[in-house]
Amino acid sequence: MGMNQTPASERIHISFFGKRNAGKSSVINAVTGQDLAIVSNIKGTTTDPVYKTMELLPLGPVMLIDTPGIDDEGDLGALRIKKSYQILNKTDIAILVVDVLIGITEHEEALIHRFQEKNIPWILIYNKADLIPGEISGTAFPPHTDTAAGNELFISAATGSGIHELKEKIASLKPEDTHKYPLISDLVCPLDLVILVIPIDKAAPKGRLILPQQQTIRAILECGALSLVVRDTELKDTLEHFLSKDIHPRLVITDSQAFAQVSSVTPEEISLTSFSILFARYKGDLGTLTEGAAALKNIQHGDKILIAEGCTHHRQCDDIGTVKIPNMIRKFTGAEPEFVFTSGTEFPDDVSDYKLVVHCGGCMLNEREMKYRIACCRDQKVPITNYGILIARITGILSRTLTPFPEFQKLL
């Protein structure tokens, strides 16, 4: 992601669902005015979720998602249907596309039930209305349910009929900002100095900063505060330089993997936290994740631990999720647990077999999906924490890293 682009996780996620050949891809192309999705008369052209970021007025930055048909067949088809249903966990607005010549079937009924269950705003559109003679009206086709009343539209992706009304309807469902806490604006004031500690090692991406670092810098800029980015190897000298001039940084934010070194050189009077903890508060549930870290002390031989990542990056030999975190847990507990790893959208609905779930910071997930994953664990009474909180707990500095957040520090 470039610094001038809205991160995918911060965009409104608009997902298009429906049976094969209902015209989902054609509707997306009609809404955007571009040939974004491949269109074919052959059933099952869309075999995996297709993501496209763009600006869609008047909504602004959005993520459009074209999903496989919910009536696919065979073993492979069942996997595609599962993929479509997984998309619900990140969907802010759902568009259910129905072939007007076929109408509502049990497949659409099941999806509507899930929309309602997950409290997802949704629109039911009957596509291919140009193939029905005469005028289509709400009287001729009464609303499918009381809930759908006012949210049903008849359109034709082929002729463009009803597309403007669909865009207006989508805009009317724009979700409000649901973040309970800002990323950093309540922690700093204009002209405050914030030091960001970013190790540059073989695990760091070449020539760029990772997404949480970019977003934090932008958030500090919007506050009118000052951000200074240093490597962990320069932090000690940097702090001594500023303190010698009686300049006291308001906050030090570090990569969690550098907690031990950063904590050792940062004076106690300077608040310290990590990017991972910031994002736990911003788009997750810092309280639940903080309490979840306490489960470490109960881990025994053979206990199952799920380590989940929201992205599918290339794993290196000393990968944080598959190597470093497991080794830290082994050393801290003296036990040999069974580790299970997931990435991307492959987060299980049933986590009841796990004694602990350790999640990444979730920078690639939107707020809805991150909170869904946390809720899955909470509802099944399985502790969940994230990388940064777990490392702080193991390092023995969790209380200190929560100093900027006293309401959560009280949970320890």
C-alpha positions in Angstrom: 0.0 0.0 0.0 1.3 3.5 -0.9 1.1 6.3 1.6 -1.5 8.0 -0.6 -3.9 5.0 -0.7 -6.7 4.1 1.7 -5.8 0.7 3.3 -8.2 -2.1 2.3 -9.0 -2.6 5.9 -10.3 0.9 6.2 -12.6 0.7 3.2 -16.3 -0.1 3.2 -16.6 -3.7 2.2 -19.5 -4.2 -0.3 -20.1 -7.9 -1.2 -22.2 -9.3 -4.0 -23.8 -12.7 -3.3 -26.1 -14.9 -5.4 -26.5 -18.1 -7.3 -24.4 -18.9 -10.4 -25.5 -16.9 -13.4 -27.7 -14.5 -11.4 -25.5 -11.8 -12.8 -23.4 -10.7 -9.8 -20.4 -9.9 -11.9 -22.5 -8.0 -14.5 -24.1 -6.0 -11.7 -20.6 -5.0 -10.3 -19.5 -3.9 -13.7 -22.7 -1.8 -14.1 -22.4 -0.2 -10.7 -18.8 0.8 -11.3 -19.1 1.6 -15.0 -16.0 -0.6 -15.6 -15.3 -4.1 -16.7 -13.9 -5.2 -13.3 -15.4 -8.7 -13.2 -15.2 -11.4 -15.8 -18.7 -12.1 -17.3 -19.8 -15.3 -19.0 -22.9 -17.3 -19.6 -21.1 -20.3 -18.3 -22.1 -21.2 -14.7 -19.5 -20.8 -12.1 -17.2 -18.3 -13.9 -16.3 -16.7 -10.5 -14.6 -19.6 -8.7 -13.0 -17.6 -5.8 -13.8 -14.3 -4.2 -12.6 -11.4 -6.3 -11.6 -8.1 -4.6 -11.4 -4.7 -6.2 -10.6 -1.4 -4.4 -11.9 1.8 -5.9 -13.6 5.1 -5.2 -17.4 4.8 -5.4 -19.2 8.1 -5.0 -20.8 9.1 -2.8 -19.4 6.4 -0.5 -15.7 7.1 -1.1 -13.1 4.3 -0.8 -14.7 0.9 -1.0 -13.8 -2.7 -1.4 -16.0 -4.5 -3.9 -16.2 -8.3 -3.5 -17.6 -10.7 -6.1 -18.3 -14.1 -4.6 -18.7 -17.6 -6.1 -22.3 -18.8 -6.6 -24.0 -20.1 -3.5 -25.6 -23.0 -5.5 -22.3 -24.5 -6.7 -22.2 -28.3 -6.9 -19.8 -31.1 -6.0 -17.0 -31.2 -3.5 -15.2 -28.3 -5.1 -18.4 -26.4 -5.3 -18.9 -26.9 -1.6 -15.6 -25.3 -0.9 -16.5 -22.3 -3.1 -19.8 -21.9 -1.2 -17.8 -22.0 2.1 -15.6 -19.2 0.7 -18.7 -17.1 -0.1 -20.1 -17.5 3.4 -16.7 -16.6 4.9 -16.9 -13.2 3.1 -19.9 -12.4 5.3 -17.5 -11.9 8.3 -16.0 -8.9 6.6 -19.0 -7.5 4.8 -20.3 -4.0 5.7 -23.1 -4.0 3.0 -24.4 -7.1 1.3 -26.0 -7.1 -2.2 -28.1 -10.3 -2.9 -28.5 -10.7 -6.6 -31.5 -12.8 -7.8 -32.3 -13.9 -11.3 -35.8 -12.4 -11.7 -36.7 -15.3 -14.0 -36.1 -17.7 -11.2 -36.9 -15.8 -8.1 -36.1 -16.6 -4.4 -35.0 -20.1 -3.6 -33.8 -21.8 -0.4 -30.2 -20.6 -1.3 -31.2 -17.0 -1.0 -33.4 -17.7 2.0 -30.3 -19.1 3.8 -28.3 -16.0 3.0 -31.0 -13.6 4.1 -31.1 -15.4 7.4 -27.3 -15.0 7.8 -27.5 -11.3 6.9 -30.1 -10.8 9.6 -28.2 -13.0 12.1 -25.0 -11.0 11.6 -26.8 -7.7 11.5 -25.5 -6.9 8.0 -27.3 -4.2 6.0 -28.5 -5.8 2.8 -30.3 -5.1 -0.5 -32.2 -7.6 -2.5 -32.0 -7.0 -6.2 -33.8 -8.8 -9.0 -31.5 -8.7 -12.0 -32.5 -9.3 -15.7 -35.7 -7.2 -15.3 -35.4 -6.3 -19.0 -36.4 -9.9 -19.8 -39.8 -9.6 -18.2 -42.4 -7.9 -20.4 -44.3 -4.9 -19.0 -43.6 -2.6 -16.1 -42.1 -4.1 -13.0 -43.5 -2.7 -9.8 -43.6 -3.5 -6.1 -47.3 -4.3 -6.6 -46.6 -7.0 -9.1 -43.7 -8.3 -7.0 -44.5 -7.7 -3.3 -41.5 -7.4 -0.9 -39.9 -10.8 0.0 -40.1 -10.1 3.8 -41.1 -7.2 6.0 -37.4 -6.7 6.7 -36.7 -6.3 2.9 -39.5 -3.8 2.4 -37.9 -0.7 0.8 -34.6 -2.6 0.2 -35.8 -4.5 -2.9 -34.9 -3.2 -6.4 -35.5 -4.4 -10.0 -32.6 -3.8 -12.2 -31.0 -4.8 -15.5 -27.3 -4.9 -15.6 -27.6 -5.3 -19.4 -29.5 -2.1 -20.0 -28.4 -0.1 -16.9 -32.0 0.2 -15.7 -32.2 0.7 -12.0 -28.4 0.9 -11.5 -28.6 4.6 -10.4 -31.3 3.7 -7.8 -29.1 0.8 -6.6 -26.1 3.1 -6.1 -28.3 5.5 -4.2 -29.6 2.7 -2.0 -26.1 1.4 -1.3 -25.1 4.9 -0.3 -28.0 5.1 2.1 -26.7 2.1 3.9 -23.2 3.5 4.5 -22.2 2.4 8.0 -21.3 4.9 10.6 -17.8 4.9 12.0 -18.0 2.1 14.5 -14.6 2.5 16.1 -15.1 3.0 19.8 -11.6 4.3 20.1 -9.4 6.3 17.7 -6.0 4.9 16.7 -4.0 7.5 18.6 -5.7 11.0 18.6 -6.8 10.7 22.2 -3.3 9.9 23.4 -1.4 12.9 21.9 -1.8 16.6 21.6 -0.5 19.0 18.9 3.3 19.3 18.8 3.7 16.3 21.1 6.7 14.2 20.1 6.0 10.5 19.4 8.9 8.2 18.7 8.2 5.2 16.5 10.7 2.3 16.8 11.0 0.2 13.6 13.7 -2.5 13.5 15.2 -2.9 10.1 16.3 -6.6 9.8 15.9 -9.4 7.3 12.2 -9.8 8.3 11.4 -6.1 7.4 10.0 -5.5 3.9 12.4 -4.0 1.4 11.9 -0.3 0.7 8.7 0.3 2.6 7.0 0.5 6.0 4.3 -2.1 6.9 0.7 -1.0 7.1 0.4 -0.4 10.9 3.4 1.9 10.8 2.1 3.8 7.9 -1.3 4.3 9.4 0.1 5.4 12.8 2.3 8.0 11.1 -0.7 9.3 9.2 -2.8 9.4 12.4 -0.1 11.3 14.3 0.2 13.8 11.4 -3.6 14.4 11.5 -3.2 15.2 15.2 -0.7 17.9 14.5 1.9 16.0 16.6 5.4 15.1 15.6 6.5 11.6 14.7 10.2 10.6 14.6 11.0 7.2 13.2 14.1 5.4 14.4 15.6 2.0 14.4 15.8 0.1 17.7 19.6 0.4 17.5 19.4 4.3 17.6 16.7 4.6 20.2 18.9 4.9 23.2 21.0 7.7 21.7 17.9 9.4 20.4 16.2 9.5 23.8 19.4 10.8 25.5 19.7 13.5 22.9 16.1 14.8 23.5 16.2 14.4 27.2 19.5 16.3 27.4 17.6 19.2 25.8 14.7 18.8 28.3 12.5 17.5 25.5 10.3 14.7 26.7 8.6 12.5 24.2 5.0 11.9 24.9 5.0 8.3 23.7 7.2 5.6 22.3 5.6 3.1 20.0 7.6 0.0 19.0 7.4 -3.1 17.0 6.4 -5.8 19.6 9.4 -8.0 18.8 11.7 -5.2 20.1 9.8 -4.9 23.4 12.7 -6.2 25.6 15.3 -3.9 24.1 13.1 -0.8 23.8 11.7 -1.2 27.3 15.3 -1.4 28.8 16.4 2.0 27.3 13.1 3.9 27.6 12.8 5.8 30.9 9.8 4.7 33.0 8.3 8.2 32.9 7.9 7.9 29.1 4.8 5.9 28.0 5.5 2.9 26.0 3.3 0.7 23.8 3.3 -1.1 20.5 1.6 -0.9 17.1 -0.1 -4.2 17.8 -1.6 -3.0 21.1 -2.7 0.3 19.4 -4.6 -1.7 16.8 -6.0 -4.1 19.4 -7.8 -1.1 20.9 -8.6 0.5 17.5 -10.3 -2.3 15.7 -10.6 -5.2 18.2 -11.2 -5.5 21.9 -8.2 -4.6 24.0 -9.9 -5.7 27.2 -10.7 -9.2 25.9 -7.2 -9.6 24.4 -5.5 -8.4 27.5 -7.4 -10.9 29.7 -6.8 -13.6 27.2 -3.0 -13.4 27.7 -3.4 -14.6 31.3 -4.3 -18.1 29.9 -0.6 -18.6 29.2 0.1 -19.6 32.7 -2.3 -22.5 32.4 -0.9 -24.0 29.2 0.2 -27.7 29.5 1.7 -30.3 27.3 -0.5 -31.2 24.4 -2.9 -28.2 24.7 -4.0 -26.9 21.3 -3.1 -23.3 20.5 -4.4 -21.6 17.4 -2.1 -19.0 15.9 -4.1 -17.0 13.3 -2.9 -14.4 10.8 -5.1 -12.1 8.8 -2.9 -12.1 5.7 -1.0 -14.6 3.6 2.5 -13.2 3.5 5.5 -15.3 2.5 6.8 -17.0 5.6 10.5 -16.8 6.4 12.6 -19.3 8.3 12.2 -17.2 11.5 8.6 -16.2 10.9 6.9 -14.4 13.8 3.8 -16.5 13.8 5.0 -20.0 13.0 8.5 -19.9 14.7 9.1 -17.0 17.2 5.7 -17.0 19.0 5.6 -20.8 19.4 9.2 -20.8 20.8 8.3 -18.0 23.2 5.3 -19.9 24.5 7.4 -23.1 24.9 10.1 -21.2 26.8 7.6 -19.3 29.0 5.4 -22.3 29.9 7.9 -25.1 29.9 5.3 -27.1 28.0 5.1 -28.5 24.5 1.6 -27.5 23.2 0.2 -28.5 19.8 0.2 -25.5 17.5 -2.3 -25.0 14.7 -1.8 -22.2 12.1 -4.3 -20.4 9.9 -3.9 -17.4 7.6 -6.1 -15.2 5.5 -9.8 -16.0 5.7 -9.3 -19.5 7.1 -10.4 -18.7 10.7 -12.5 -21.6 12.1 -16.0 -21.0 13.3 -15.5 -23.7 15.9 -12.5 -22.9 18.2 -13.8 -24.9 21.2 -10.9 -27.4 21.0 -8.3 -24.7 21.7 -6.9 -23.6 25.0 -5.7 -20.3 23.5 -6.0 -18.3 20.3 -3.1 -16.0 19.5 -3.9 -13.6 16.6 -1.8 -11.2 14.7 -2.4 -7.4 14.9 -5.1 -7.7 12.2 -3.9 -4.8 10.1 -5.2 -6.5 6.9 -8.6 -7.2 8.4 -11.4 -4.7 8.7 -13.0 -4.0 12.0 -16.0 -6.2 11.4 -14.0 -9.3 10.7 -11.6 -8.7 13.6 -14.4 -8.3 16.0 -16.1 -11.4 14.6 -13.1 -13.5 15.3 -12.8 -12.2 18.9 -16.5 -12.8 19.4 -16.2 -16.4 18.2 -13.6 -17.0 20.9 -15.5 -15.1 23.6 -18.8 -16.9 22.9 -17.0 -20.3 23.1 -15.2 -19.3 26.2 -11.8 -19.6 24.6 -9.1 -17.0 25.6 -7.8 -14.9 22.7 -4.9 -12.5 22.7 -2.6 -11.0 20.0 1.1 -11.1 19.2 1.9 -7.8 20.9 0.1 -8.4 24.1 1.4 -11.9 24.4 5.0 -10.8 23.8 4.6 -8.0 26.4 3.2 -10.6 28.9 6.1 -13.0 28.3 8.6 -10.1 28.5 7.1 -9.0 31.8 6.1 -5.5 30.7 2.4 -5.9 29.9 1.4 -3.5 32.6 3.8 -0.9 31.4 2.7 -1.2 27.8 -0.9 -0.5 28.9 0.0 2.7 30.8 -1.5 4.8 27.9 -4.7 2.9 28.5 -5.4 3.0 32.3 -8.9 1.5 31.9 -7.4 -1.7 30.4 -4.3 -1.7 32.7 -6.8 -2.1 35.6 -7.7 -5.6 34.1 -4.3 -7.0 35.1 
